[in-house]
Amino acid sequence: MGFLLFPGKSKSQEQYSLEKLLRHAIENSHAMKKAELQQSGSRAKFKEALANGLPQVDGSLDYSRMGIPDIEISQKLIDGLPENLAPMLEGLSNLKAMHTTSAGVTVSQLLYSQSYLTGLKQARKAEELYDVMLRKTEDDVINDVSTQYYQILANYASLGILDKNIDALEKLYNILKLQYENDFVKQTDVNRLKVSVTNLKTQRKTLQNGIRIQERILKIISGIPVDQEIVLATFNQNVDHNQPGLAAFSIEALPDYQLLQKQIELAELQVASDKAAYYPNLAAFGQFTYSSYATEFQLKNFSNMNTIGLKASIPIFSSGMRKQKLIQSELKLQETQQDFDLNAKYLETNYRNASNSLLSAWANLQDQKENKELANKVYGQVKLQFDEGMASLTDLLNVETSLLEAENLFNQQLLKYKLAEIDLLKTTGRLKSLVN
């Protein structure tokens, strides 16, 4: 009955591991779809540039009517003409308009253009640029989804710790409440425990709301409908005691570096394109036209008028316009080169920083793991003493707080370690390994 009356409540929850989530994001995210459209547009742009140097054929159809003003011829002039010319002169006076009809085809072929050849290289290089941008977008999507994924799981782990502590304190609260009713403990102890439970429940509600917000963001960047219920598969929280190995660094493998290279190459081609404006262009053309001229509208008696030829366009003087345009592109190339040098240094520095962060996060994680185990041990001892009446409620609440803090610090450090792993993969161009 519930499923029939409230079908929305019966939606199945689909479980997503990180690998499954990344594959879905690569195939369905808005960022990837936009990058793929840009890549397709760049390919179409190259084909457009290529077509400019191939034969161009255009057809034309024309009709015009030119009105002729009335011609008045005196009778004296007609009488003075020979008999064979008089009828012709009389016919001219009856002309009202001249009808012209024509149909033709124009064919042109570019024979030589340095600007065309350079433009073709630019279009090809732009296509390569968008290929690199697609890969960079893919890396960005993997990075964003993985980061959000681990942050949500870390919050779920913190939520689990809160639930465990709330459950333990509620059981203790019920015991103390019963003891208070039998005058074994003070009301102050019961109230203090109730305050602690209420504070933890408030923290739980805040954390639950934060998780819901993070999950909505994760669905959006992964291309999952926001109203679809998902369950994230947990990951193994056991970290190897051995120090993690660092991947070899090759700056040429980074999409960011490849993107910088393509920008330099495009800037160089722009300089070459502006230099090409000084070269002449040569094209061949042919016009094949059939026309009809008559004093009335007709579609017959067409005569052909065909023309073939060569056309050379030779730049001579532009008042310095071409020169200034070339100077601008050369300055832009130098500016791009400066950006390239600076960003290359940043990419190398990012790798070193990511390596240091990973090793530091691993060392801190080992410490927090030992600290959590010690806090668990201390809590167990104090809890046993409390049950035997050898420890006070204050002692128990103190170790309870210390345990909660130790477990949360471990989760936070584990999150830092996982994010440091992602950052190192990004700085070495190996983020795709998370998918494979």
PyMOL commands that set and color helices and strands:
alter all, ss='L'
color gray80, all
select helices_A, chain A and resi 2-5+7-10+18-28+30-51+75-80+86-92+114-181+187-222+251-253+255-276+321-387+393-427+431-434
alter helices_A, ss='H'
color red, helices_A
select strands_A, chain A and resi 14-16+56-67+97-112+230-232+281-294+303-313
alter strands_A, ss='S'
color yellow, strands_A
deselect
rebuild
show_as cartoon
